[in-house]
Amino acid sequence: MNKGLKIFLITFLIVILIAVISVTIIKILRNNNDEKIDSSYNETAVTKMQELNLYDEINNKEYSKTIEVLLEENKLNEKYLNEYYNITYSNINNFSTIINQLLDKSYNSEEINYIISNYINNYDIILNMDYFDILSFKNISNFDINQIERYLAYQNENEDLNINTVVTYVNIGLDLEGYSKYEEYTNEEAENDLTILVNKYHKLPDDYVPSDLVSLSYSSTYYLRKEAAEAFEKLTDAGILDNVIFYPFSPYRSYDLQSRLYNGYVARDGKEAADTYSARPGFSEHQLGLAVDVRSSNLPDNLTPEHYKWMLDNSYKYGFIIRYPKGKQHITQFIEEPWHLRYLGVELATKVHDSGLTYDEYYDIYLKKTSN
Ligand SMILES: [Zn+2]
């Protein structure tokens, strides 16, 4: 072998050797980093999962942003590892803390996803309470998370009611004694909204007098608000065409008149009885100038059954509803009053009529602005 070839071979072997050694050294040095390269998680999360000895377990599953954030914030609780995978990450303040607190309260991932996407401004209400079945309130449009404790208490006392009814009844106020807690409208609200709800939980200002009272053709001392008065004339005419003759006997009543009437009934029958058929002053629809009591021509203060039937079937076409129907006293808080009509306008009266609901219910479900 000539010298040149020898040197070449030796040099070649040395180069190969150096190359092999270098690759080995680089491999050893990069051993730890190999894991990072295989992981979809960021470096902080990887370091944390290695500390917790969860590297393999976590990386054998699909990437989860929720897991990554929990690791980064050092808030991953190993016992909830499986639930975390089903919790959708949401970019909100204290996400990790909130989901851990909810898990501590026994909420599952489905419930937590629901809470995070629907009640993130109110989750403190939920965190301050024991676990409850929040998904049973799903899709109830008039559900108000602020009333949750009242719903649960009322549900407890009325196990035969379905959850939608519980929500509506509590929203109306029926878990509380009538008049014990009420909202008071302003004069502007009373004047500007013909659909306003007045009941034992909604009061008018003592000094409220509608600005557009006009007298009815039946008597110059009987008043309703202009729109209601015009509608009432049409209703009366429609009755005449069907040979159903009725007259108004108590239309608009001032606060003072309502006061005298109510006190008279209390003196006669006692407060408890009077409260079932007469509103306290400030709580009467008659003060709105949008309610009128009617009587059949041969009766002093009521409709005959035939006339009542006609009224149930026809009054909504002219904008009036029977405000205190039969069998609804537990909702309206008043006995059946065939004679008491409330003006709402044709469109709304038709909807209320078709719904089969009392106005108290209809108002809560479809008209009230919710706070959620
Ligand atoms: Zn009345």
Residues whose N, C-alpha, C, O or C-beta is under 5 A from the ligand:
A	BS01	ZN	D293 H340
